[in-house]
């Protein structure tokens, strides 16, 4: 089996090629196969910017009451308080994840947990809104 011998030889060859060409920005432990060229980085950034711009337009024609997670959850909380039987019969607890999924996904498009200064999920407004709604549900169920 020559595959185990092949990998170190390839690394050695690439390292020697980098040293001879004067490329000093390679970090040991990272694969040079995965490094992006400046052109590829520019294309990636342009594509990412276009995606973020398109994502901002998704809910621009939607009434504010129906694209804000906190407001949506308040409507469900009111329903539960005023008409608990129909709320229970509609299996809302099973429907909410599917209903909120697109709204949360749009907010997570630019989220990258591998960046140094990323926002923790627990600190995001949509997470806090769901947490408050869950706490309110648990309080009303205990009554």
Order of alpha helices (4+ residues) and beta strands (2+ residues): alpha-alpha-alpha-alpha-alpha-alpha
